[in-house]
Amino acid sequence: MRIALQRFTDRAAAEGLLDVAYAKVDSPFGTLLLASTERGLVRVGLPNQDAEGLLEELARRVSPRVLEAPARFEETRRKLDLYFEGHLQAFELALDWRLSDGFRVRVQRAIAKIPYGQTRSYTEIARRAGNPRAVRAAGTACGSNPLPIVVPCHRVLRSGGGLGGYGGGLPMKEALLELEGAR
């Protein structure tokens, strides 16, 4: 079955019929959905998110040519495993930012620069994204981050040090911060 799927995926890619590849991978928190385009990783779905809904969103916003292609994610899977084991501090992966635009993508790019084991406030991220008064909008951009974990929105906290929110739930955010030694 897996060999047939791989042959089908390879043929679809060769014929230009594969625009979004995806795979489901295990993590200490549950199953993650990974999706990529020719530009790079475009979506990381967290365990508490509806994988089918995320795939439908990708079909709507990127391309309807979405296929499961687990072999394409070996490097990403390996890097995630190393990260969750505490052996990787920075993801060096090509990223496709097309699911965000404007201020949101500026916020997410600022988040991507937060070093491992460190945190920033929503206020600081808003400032780094070019609008220091847009703190709530920075929080919304964190909440709509299509690449959580890889673009570490879990490293963004309230000004007083409170956790704020997290798409994967606060226990996951706290666990990721503890993994990195930031809490």
trRosetta pair geometry for C-beta under 8 A, 3 or more apart (Angstrom, degrees):
i j d omega theta_ij theta_ji phi_ij phi_ji
1 4 5.9 -57 -150 36 28 110
1 5 6.4 28 152 -18 64 106
2 5 5.6 -52 -147 36 33 113
2 6 6.3 35 153 -20 65 105
2 70 8.0 -48 -148 45 103 133
3 6 5.6 -53 -148 36 31 112
3 7 6.4 32 153 -19 64 104
4 7 5.7 -52 -147 36 31 110
4 8 6.3 33 153 -19 64 106
5 8 5.7 -55 -148 37 30 112
5 9 6.2 29 154 -18 66 108
5 68 6.7 -34 -174 92 126 107
6 9 5.7 -55 -144 39 30 110
6 10 6.1 32 156 -20 65 107
6 69 7.9 98 -119 -140 58 69
6 71 5.9 61 -122 -16 108 138
7 10 5.7 -53 -144 37 29 112
7 11 6.3 28 157 -18 64 107
8 11 5.9 -58 -149 38 27 108
8 12 6.3 28 154 -19 64 107
8 67 7.7 -149 121 -165 99 138
9 12 5.7 -54 -145 37 30 112
9 13 6.3 30 155 -18 64 107
9 18 6.6 67 -163 -91 70 150
9 21 7.3 74 -162 -123 121 108
9 67 5.5 170 -115 132 87 132
9 68 7.2 -93 -83 89 128 54
9 69 4.4 147 -162 -103 145 95
9 71 7.5 156 88 33 146 110
9 72 8.0 -127 157 -25 138 113
10 13 5.8 -56 -149 37 29 111
10 14 6.2 30 153 -20 64 108
11 14 5.6 -54 -145 37 32 113
11 15 6.2 16 159 -6 66 111
12 15 6.1 -68 -146 47 26 101
12 17 4.2 -93 -164 79 79 107
12 18 4.4 94 122 -47 104 102
12 65 7.6 177 174 -175 118 109
12 67 5.8 98 89 -24 160 166
13 16 7.8 41 -179 -69 30 21
13 17 7.4 -91 -61 55 21 67
13 18 4.3 -38 -83 35 66 134
13 21 7.9 7 -83 -71 116 120
13 69 7.6 78 -52 -111 124 150
17 65 5.5 -149 173 -150 58 134
18 21 6.1 36 170 -68 118 87
18 65 5.9 -152 -116 147 23 110
18 67 5.2 -65 -121 29 101 125
18 69 7.0 66 -163 -47 143 144
19 37 6.3 -8 166 -130 67 94
19 38 7.7 -63 -148 -15 55 95
19 62 6.5 177 131 137 117 99
19 63 3.5 -6 90 72 153 157
19 65 4.2 94 11 73 99 106
19 66 7.2 -52 67 -69 84 53
20 35 5.6 3 -178 -175 103 111
20 36 7.3 158 -153 77 59 32
20 37 5.7 -35 -97 -84 66 80
20 42 7.0 -77 -128 48 101 144
20 58 5.1 152 -176 159 167 125
20 59 7.5 -127 42 -77 145 55
20 62 5.4 93 -64 101 129 137
20 63 5.7 171 -16 57 102 98
20 65 6.7 140 22 92 77 62
20 66 4.3 -21 75 -107 112 79
20 67 7.5 144 84 22 61 56
21 35 6.9 164 84 -152 45 58
21 36 5.4 -16 60 60 93 85
21 37 7.8 163 17 -87 76 30
21 66 7.9 175 -83 -155 17 57
21 67 6.2 -27 -113 73 61 77
21 68 7.6 65 -165 -167 66 15
21 69 3.7 -52 -153 44 113 128
21 72 4.7 23 133 52 155 159
21 73 7.7 -165 125 -44 114 94
22 33 6.3 -5 -170 -176 117 91
22 34 6.4 162 -152 87 64 52
22 35 4.3 -21 -96 -98 94 81
22 36 7.7 162 -84 16 49 62
22 43 7.9 -20 -109 69 107 113
22 55 6.5 -89 -3 -105 172 102
22 58 7.5 144 -62 59 130 169
22 66 6.4 18 -6 -176 118 98
22 67 7.4 174 26 91 79 31
22 68 5.8 -54 75 -107 80 54
22 69 6.9 97 40 30 34 75
23 33 7.8 166 86 -154 37 51
23 34 5.3 -9 59 58 82 101
23 68 6.5 99 -92 -160 55 76
23 69 6.5 -84 -56 77 96 47
23 70 4.1 112 -121 -107 123 60
23 72 7.0 -177 -27 60 123 84
23 73 4.3 -127 35 13 143 147
23 77 7.6 -57 104 -61 141 117
24 31 5.1 5 -179 -177 106 118
24 32 7.1 160 -156 80 56 43
24 33 5.7 -29 -101 -99 73 64
24 34 7.7 172 -93 18 23 75
24 51 6.8 3 -96 -135 115 153
24 70 7.9 -46 38 -96 56 102
25 31 7.0 147 74 -154 30 67
25 32 5.2 -22 65 61 85 95
25 34 6.0 21 4 -7 116 118
25 73 6.6 -132 -52 131 129 139
25 76 7.8 -158 -19 108 162 98
25 77 5.0 -158 -128 -112 146 100
25 80 6.7 103 118 67 144 153
26 30 7.8 -100 -146 166 61 22
26 31 6.1 -44 -99 -99 49 64
26 32 7.7 97 -171 16 3 83
27 30 6.4 -5 62 58 88 35
27 31 7.2 142 19 -112 83 15
27 32 5.0 58 -16 -22 126 112
27 47 7.2 -130 57 -49 112 113
27 80 6.5 -76 -99 159 103 124
27 84 6.1 -176 -155 -78 83 151
28 84 5.3 167 -9 -166 113 130
28 175 7.8 -143 106 150 125 141
29 32 7.8 66 68 -57 101 93
29 46 7.3 -36 113 -165 136 88
29 47 5.2 -154 125 -2 91 137
29 168 6.6 10 164 -177 155 132
29 172 5.4 50 -128 -118 143 113
29 175 7.4 157 -82 78 109 147
30 46 8.0 69 69 167 109 63
30 47 2.9 83 78 -127 125 146
30 48 7.5 100 56 -43 151 60
31 47 5.7 114 51 -112 52 85
31 51 7.5 -30 113 -61 117 138
32 44 6.1 -21 -175 -169 116 85
32 45 6.3 149 -169 74 58 62
32 46 6.7 -24 -116 -115 79 32
32 47 6.7 -57 -72 -56 55 71
32 80 7.3 -133 45 -159 156 160
32 149 7.7 -42 -122 13 146 153
33 43 6.9 -18 111 121 98 106
33 44 7.2 147 78 -165 61 35
33 45 3.2 10 48 44 110 121
33 49 7.5 -100 22 84 119 111
33 51 4.6 153 -64 -127 139 97
33 54 5.7 139 87 80 153 147
33 55 7.5 -111 -172 -53 146 88
34 41 6.7 -58 -165 -136 95 103
34 43 7.3 155 -158 89 32 67
34 44 6.1 -3 -105 -108 66 67
34 45 7.7 -129 -54 23 29 79
34 73 5.2 115 90 -127 143 141
34 76 5.8 142 -159 118 156 146
34 77 7.7 -123 -1 -66 159 77
35 41 7.5 108 81 -159 46 61
35 42 5.3 -57 106 65 93 94
35 43 4.0 14 46 51 112 104
35 44 8.0 -150 25 -65 73 34
35 45 7.6 56 -9 -16 104 101
35 54 7.5 -166 -16 141 137 110
35 55 7.5 166 -81 -102 139 68
35 58 5.6 -100 173 -101 165 157
35 66 7.6 -25 -139 -143 123 109
36 40 6.2 -83 -148 157 101 26
36 41 5.0 -51 -97 -98 95 43
36 42 5.8 143 -122 4 32 86
36 72 6.5 -143 52 136 130 126
36 73 7.3 168 -4 -85 126 88
36 76 7.7 -167 -50 -35 133 153
36 96 7.0 132 -152 4 61 125
37 40 7.0 -1 59 42 74 34
37 42 5.1 56 -6 -39 98 134
37 62 6.4 -136 -75 -170 131 136
37 63 7.9 116 -115 13 114 120
37 96 4.9 63 41 -71 111 169
37 98 7.7 4 20 21 154 134
39 42 7.3 79 69 -70 103 100
39 94 6.6 -155 151 150 51 115
39 95 7.7 -16 132 115 95 29
39 96 3.8 104 88 -97 116 101
39 98 7.3 105 53 -20 156 114
40 93 6.4 133 -167 146 112 82
40 94 3.0 -139 -97 121 121 85
40 95 4.7 -71 113 -47 138 7
40 96 4.6 172 61 -33 75 76
41 44 7.0 20 170 -50 121 92
41 76 6.4 128 -84 -109 126 140
41 93 5.4 26 -4 138 126 131
41 94 6.8 142 5 87 74 60
41 95 5.4 -37 60 -113 87 61
41 96 6.5 -167 78 17 31 84
41 147 6.4 98 121 -122 111 116
41 150 6.4 -17 105 105 153 177
42 58 7.1 108 107 -125 128 112
42 62 6.6 55 162 -89 161 153
42 95 7.8 132 -83 -170 40 59
42 96 4.0 -28 -85 71 86 120
42 98 6.6 -22 -136 43 111 97
42 99 6.3 114 178 -21 88 115
42 146 6.8 -31 158 134 57 133
42 147 7.8 -119 167 -74 17 102
43 54 6.2 157 164 176 144 116
43 58 6.2 -99 -7 -79 152 119
43 99 6.7 79 -77 -28 91 158
43 146 5.1 -67 -110 173 69 104
43 147 7.0 -120 -123 -79 23 64
44 146 7.2 124 30 148 66 55
44 147 5.2 79 10 -143 108 45
44 148 5.5 -132 88 52 118 65
44 149 5.8 -116 142 38 159 105
44 150 5.8 154 -30 6 148 111
45 49 4.8 -130 -169 82 89 128
45 51 5.6 129 117 -106 157 68
45 54 4.4 -99 -90 -33 134 175
46 49 4.9 92 57 -3 74 109
46 148 5.9 -10 -57 66 112 141
46 149 8.0 145 -91 -25 92 110
46 167 5.6 149 11 117 146 101
46 168 4.0 -131 -165 -91 151 94
46 172 7.3 103 -163 140 131 171
47 168 6.9 64 36 -142 82 98
48 167 7.8 -179 68 149 108 66
48 168 6.0 138 23 -145 112 51
48 169 5.9 91 -10 -26 159 111
49 53 7.4 -118 166 66 82 112
49 54 6.1 62 137 -49 119 124
49 167 7.0 6 -61 162 119 108
49 168 8.0 -64 -25 -94 98 64
50 53 3.7 52 98 14 118 118
50 54 6.5 165 91 -16 63 82
51 54 5.6 -55 -149 35 33 112
51 55 6.4 32 154 -18 66 104
52 55 5.7 -53 -149 36 33 111
52 56 6.4 36 151 -20 65 104
53 56 5.6 -51 -148 35 33 113
53 57 6.4 37 151 -21 64 102
54 57 5.5 -50 -150 33 34 114
54 58 6.5 36 150 -19 64 102
55 58 5.6 -50 -149 35 35 113
55 59 6.4 38 151 -20 65 104
55 66 5.8 149 -167 143 92 155
56 59 5.6 -52 -149 36 33 114
56 60 6.3 31 152 -17 65 107
57 60 5.7 -59 -149 39 31 110
57 61 5.8 1 165 3 69 117
58 61 6.4 -67 -128 51 24 91
58 62 5.0 -23 -171 26 68 120
58 63 7.7 -23 152 47 78 58
58 66 5.7 103 105 -97 116 138
59 62 7.3 -41 -84 53 12 80
59 63 7.0 -56 -138 99 45 36
59 64 4.7 50 -165 -116 93 54
59 66 5.2 -86 -78 -8 88 132
60 64 7.9 54 -67 -78 32 76
61 98 7.8 159 144 126 104 103
61 99 6.4 71 127 -112 146 82
62 66 7.9 93 77 -75 112 103
62 98 6.7 105 -103 97 94 135
62 99 7.7 -42 -60 -72 105 90
63 66 6.9 155 90 -51 79 76
69 72 4.5 34 123 2 111 120
69 73 7.6 128 103 -15 74 92
70 73 6.0 -72 -163 36 44 107
71 74 6.4 -9 -167 -33 48 106
73 76 4.7 -59 -161 51 76 113
73 77 5.2 84 133 -31 90 100
74 77 5.7 -56 -143 37 26 112
74 78 6.2 27 157 -20 63 107
75 78 5.7 -55 -147 36 29 112
75 79 6.4 26 155 -16 64 107
75 93 7.5 153 120 -107 111 100
76 79 5.8 -56 -147 38 31 109
76 80 6.3 32 154 -19 65 106
76 93 6.2 60 -100 -116 90 144
77 80 5.8 -55 -148 37 29 111
77 81 6.4 32 153 -20 64 105
78 81 5.7 -53 -150 34 31 113
78 82 6.5 30 152 -17 64 105
79 82 5.6 -52 -147 37 34 111
79 83 6.3 38 152 -22 65 105
79 88 5.8 154 -164 -163 70 170
79 91 5.7 97 155 -125 137 84
79 92 7.9 -149 -122 42 146 63
79 93 6.8 -158 55 -54 167 116
80 83 5.5 -52 -148 35 33 115
80 84 6.3 27 157 -14 67 106
80 149 7.2 37 -125 140 99 141
81 84 6.0 -59 -146 41 29 106
81 85 6.2 23 155 -14 64 112
82 85 5.7 -62 -146 43 29 109
82 87 4.5 -87 -169 79 83 102
82 88 3.8 79 116 -27 107 119
83 86 7.8 47 175 -65 30 19
83 87 7.5 -97 -69 58 20 61
83 88 4.3 -64 -71 68 63 111
83 89 7.9 150 -117 -69 79 19
83 91 7.1 -14 -68 -69 137 94
83 149 7.4 112 122 174 155 106
84 179 7.2 -60 -141 -147 45 151
85 88 7.8 69 56 5 85 87
86 179 6.2 -144 -85 -173 88 86
88 91 7.2 64 149 -76 123 60
89 115 7.8 6 165 -175 113 76
89 116 3.7 -97 -164 -9 94 166
89 117 7.5 -31 -140 -13 112 100
89 180 8.0 106 -129 -131 80 95
90 116 6.4 -108 -57 -34 70 117
91 150 4.8 -71 59 -142 167 81
93 150 6.5 -54 47 -151 133 131
95 112 7.8 -110 4 -114 168 148
95 147 6.3 4 -142 -102 119 166
95 150 7.2 165 -96 135 117 131
95 151 7.3 85 -132 -54 153 111
96 99 7.8 74 115 -6 87 87
97 100 5.8 -65 179 53 82 95
97 105 5.4 80 171 -140 123 119
97 108 7.2 159 -138 92 105 133
97 109 7.5 3 -116 -66 145 98
99 146 4.2 50 85 -31 144 162
100 104 4.4 -131 -163 115 104 110
100 105 4.0 148 116 -74 105 80
100 108 5.5 79 86 8 173 147
100 141 7.3 76 -148 -151 130 92
100 144 7.0 135 -101 116 102 107
100 145 7.7 -8 -66 -120 141 44
100 146 6.5 -152 -35 4 99 110
101 104 6.4 44 57 53 37 106
101 105 5.5 -2 -118 -16 15 122
102 105 6.5 114 51 20 31 94
102 106 7.2 -60 139 -3 39 102
103 106 5.5 -57 -149 38 37 113
103 107 6.3 40 153 -22 70 103
103 129 6.2 79 -164 151 75 127
103 130 7.5 -129 -122 63 82 105
103 131 6.4 -28 -129 17 123 137
103 134 6.5 -76 -167 140 147 161
103 137 5.9 -1 125 148 144 130
103 141 6.6 -116 122 -70 83 137
104 107 5.7 -53 -151 34 31 111
104 108 6.3 25 154 -15 65 108
104 137 8.0 -109 -73 168 69 91
104 140 7.5 -75 -100 108 99 89
104 141 4.1 -176 -130 -120 67 101
104 144 6.2 -38 -148 79 133 125
105 108 5.5 -53 -142 41 36 111
105 109 6.2 39 155 -21 67 104
106 109 5.8 -53 -146 37 29 110
106 110 6.5 32 151 -19 62 105
106 129 4.0 115 122 -157 103 90
106 130 5.8 -44 164 15 153 113
107 110 5.7 -58 -153 36 31 112
107 111 6.4 34 149 -22 66 104
107 125 5.8 60 -150 155 86 109
107 126 7.3 -8 -106 -93 105 48
107 129 4.4 -13 -77 -88 60 153
107 137 7.7 -158 -53 126 144 81
107 138 5.1 173 -123 -134 132 71
107 141 3.6 84 67 112 150 153
107 142 6.8 -98 148 -51 128 65
108 111 5.4 -46 -146 33 36 116
108 112 6.5 45 151 -27 63 100
108 141 6.2 -130 -43 164 81 107
108 145 5.5 149 -112 -117 110 90
108 147 7.3 96 -171 42 127 106
108 151 5.4 17 -173 169 93 150
108 153 7.7 -41 -120 -71 76 106
109 112 5.5 -45 -150 26 35 118
109 113 7.2 33 151 -19 60 102
109 129 7.7 126 57 -109 87 86
110 113 5.9 -59 -161 31 36 111
110 114 7.8 53 143 -39 62 88
110 125 5.3 142 110 -152 131 76
110 128 4.1 130 -141 109 135 119
110 129 5.0 -99 -13 -65 143 81
111 114 5.8 -33 -164 -2 46 114
111 120 7.8 -147 -113 50 61 129
111 125 6.3 23 -70 -134 79 129
111 142 6.9 136 -82 -106 147 84
111 145 7.0 -60 70 -105 163 137
111 151 5.5 73 99 169 113 91
111 152 6.3 -160 161 67 96 57
111 153 5.4 -4 -166 -86 153 64
111 155 7.0 146 -161 61 85 104
111 156 6.2 -55 -116 -45 107 122
112 151 4.8 -49 -80 -128 88 86
112 152 7.4 121 -110 20 38 74
113 128 7.8 -141 60 168 130 147
114 118 5.9 -146 178 87 86 98
114 119 7.1 23 -173 -130 134 24
114 120 5.3 -122 -107 -6 123 116
114 152 6.0 -115 70 75 113 113
114 155 4.5 171 118 109 148 146
114 156 7.4 -149 -45 -62 163 75
115 118 4.7 51 70 20 86 125
116 152 7.9 145 -96 -37 57 168
116 180 5.5 -144 -176 -146 76 114
117 180 4.6 -156 -82 161 55 94
117 181 4.9 -3 -129 68 105 96
117 182 5.2 178 -161 -64 42 88
118 155 6.6 47 92 -163 56 125
118 182 6.4 -158 -68 -112 7 116
119 155 4.9 -158 -113 -175 62 71
119 156 6.9 160 -164 -92 83 18
119 157 5.0 24 170 -2 135 116
119 177 7.2 14 -72 -128 121 115
119 182 5.4 118 -38 -178 100 130
120 124 4.5 -118 -176 83 101 129
120 125 5.5 116 118 -54 125 88
120 128 7.8 -22 180 0 155 140
120 155 6.5 48 18 132 79 94
120 156 5.8 -28 73 -110 82 69
120 157 7.4 159 81 27 31 76
121 124 4.6 99 54 5 80 99
121 125 7.0 -145 95 -3 44 85
121 156 7.2 74 -169 -162 13 71
121 157 6.0 -55 -104 77 57 71
121 158 6.7 3 -142 153 90 19
121 159 4.7 55 -151 -95 142 56
122 125 5.7 -56 -148 38 33 111
122 126 6.3 38 152 -23 66 103
122 135 5.1 84 124 -165 107 86
122 138 4.9 147 -173 96 83 120
122 139 5.1 1 -138 -66 141 87
122 142 7.2 -88 -111 -16 96 141
122 156 5.9 82 -77 171 64 110
122 157 7.5 -117 -25 91 77 28
122 158 6.5 -9 2 -111 112 42
122 159 7.1 -75 40 -45 85 76
122 164 6.7 131 -45 -100 121 152
123 126 5.8 -52 -150 33 29 112
123 127 6.6 29 151 -18 62 105
123 132 7.2 32 -174 -163 76 77
123 135 5.2 -15 -90 -108 63 117
123 138 7.7 169 -76 51 18 154
123 159 5.5 37 -3 -83 126 109
124 127 5.6 -53 -151 36 34 113
124 128 6.3 30 153 -16 67 107
125 128 5.7 -54 -143 40 33 109
125 129 6.1 29 155 -17 66 110
125 138 4.8 140 96 -171 105 134
125 142 7.5 63 110 -61 165 112
125 156 5.7 -7 -34 -123 149 124
126 129 5.8 -62 -147 41 28 108
126 131 5.8 -72 177 88 87 70
126 132 5.6 105 113 -135 100 29
126 133 7.2 -138 149 53 136 17
126 134 4.8 -178 -152 73 117 71
126 135 4.9 -90 -27 -87 156 50
126 137 7.0 101 -117 66 109 87
126 138 3.9 -106 -71 -39 85 140
127 130 7.9 96 175 -28 28 11
127 131 7.7 -120 -97 75 28 27
127 132 4.1 31 -95 -98 80 87
129 134 7.5 -85 84 74 119 122
129 138 6.4 168 24 -104 143 103
129 141 7.6 116 -111 59 169 167
131 134 3.9 30 115 6 120 122
131 137 7.2 -6 92 67 134 134
132 135 8.0 6 167 -55 46 83
134 137 4.0 -37 177 43 102 122
134 138 5.9 117 114 -30 82 86
135 138 5.5 -51 -150 31 32 114
135 139 6.7 34 149 -18 63 101
136 139 5.5 -51 -154 34 37 114
136 140 6.5 39 148 -19 66 102
137 140 5.4 -48 -148 35 37 115
137 141 6.4 41 150 -21 65 102
138 141 5.6 -50 -148 35 33 113
138 142 6.6 39 149 -22 63 100
138 156 7.8 -147 147 -169 105 146
139 142 5.5 -48 -151 31 34 114
139 143 6.4 32 151 -17 64 106
139 164 6.7 -139 -131 -166 109 130
139 165 7.2 84 -173 32 103 111
140 143 5.5 -56 -149 39 33 113
140 144 6.3 15 157 -6 68 110
141 144 6.0 -63 -140 47 30 98
141 145 7.0 65 150 -61 60 78
142 145 5.8 -19 -164 -27 36 115
142 153 4.4 144 -157 -157 86 121
142 156 5.3 -119 -111 68 143 149
142 164 7.6 21 98 130 154 141
142 165 7.5 137 103 73 116 93
143 153 7.9 177 -57 168 27 152
143 165 6.1 12 -91 95 106 131
143 167 6.3 136 -153 -64 57 93
145 148 5.3 106 102 -67 115 73
145 151 5.6 -148 -168 92 121 118
145 153 4.5 -165 0 -36 161 143
145 167 7.1 -137 54 -11 91 138
147 150 4.7 -68 166 68 101 109
147 151 4.1 74 91 10 107 110
148 151 6.8 -66 -95 64 23 76
148 152 7.8 69 -163 -119 54 30
148 153 5.7 -66 -116 33 82 109
148 154 7.1 82 -165 -32 98 93
148 166 7.9 107 -141 -169 139 87
148 167 5.8 -134 -58 53 153 127
148 168 6.5 174 138 -28 156 112
149 152 6.7 5 -164 -98 19 66
149 154 7.4 29 -90 -4 48 122
149 176 7.2 -133 -111 -123 77 141
152 155 4.5 46 127 -4 111 114
152 176 7.6 -175 -149 155 99 133
153 156 5.5 -41 -166 18 59 116
153 166 7.2 156 110 -126 100 80
153 167 7.6 54 82 5 137 106
154 166 5.9 41 -106 -124 78 130
154 168 7.8 -26 -80 37 114 120
154 172 7.6 -104 -107 123 132 81
154 173 4.6 -172 -139 -137 97 75
154 176 4.3 18 135 85 164 141
154 177 6.2 -143 149 -51 106 83
155 177 7.3 144 -98 -98 55 88
155 180 7.7 -37 -90 71 101 166
155 182 6.8 -96 -123 -155 83 175
156 164 6.8 -44 114 48 81 154
157 161 5.8 5 145 -148 141 31
157 162 6.4 158 -178 74 94 39
157 163 6.3 -67 -128 -123 88 24
157 164 5.8 -179 -148 -5 40 111
158 161 6.7 -31 74 47 81 18
158 162 3.9 1 41 58 131 92
158 163 7.2 19 1 57 99 21
158 164 4.8 158 -44 -62 85 92
163 166 7.1 -61 162 -20 108 112
163 170 5.4 83 123 -140 155 103
163 173 5.7 114 -166 107 118 136
163 174 6.4 -49 -105 -68 138 88
165 170 7.5 -83 -141 -72 39 87
166 169 6.2 -31 86 67 99 15
166 170 5.9 134 32 -86 111 43
166 172 6.3 -152 120 75 136 95
166 173 3.6 -174 -35 -58 164 126
168 172 3.8 -73 120 80 115 155
168 173 6.7 151 67 -47 97 73
169 172 5.0 90 66 9 82 104
169 173 7.2 -149 99 -6 42 89
170 173 5.3 -53 -143 37 40 114
170 174 6.1 39 159 -18 70 105
171 174 5.8 -56 -146 39 30 110
171 175 6.2 32 155 -20 64 108
172 175 5.6 -55 -146 37 31 112
172 176 6.3 32 156 -20 66 104
173 176 5.9 -55 -149 35 29 109
173 177 6.5 26 153 -15 64 107
174 177 5.7 -56 -148 38 32 110
174 178 6.2 33 153 -19 66 107
174 183 6.4 -63 -156 49 71 173
175 178 5.6 -54 -145 38 32 112
175 179 6.3 41 152 -26 64 102
176 179 5.5 -46 -149 30 32 118
176 180 6.6 20 155 -8 62 108
177 180 6.0 -65 -151 45 31 104
177 182 4.4 -92 -164 74 82 105
177 183 4.1 66 125 -17 115 116
178 181 7.5 39 -173 -75 33 27
178 182 7.6 -94 -62 50 22 67
178 183 5.1 -56 -73 59 65 109
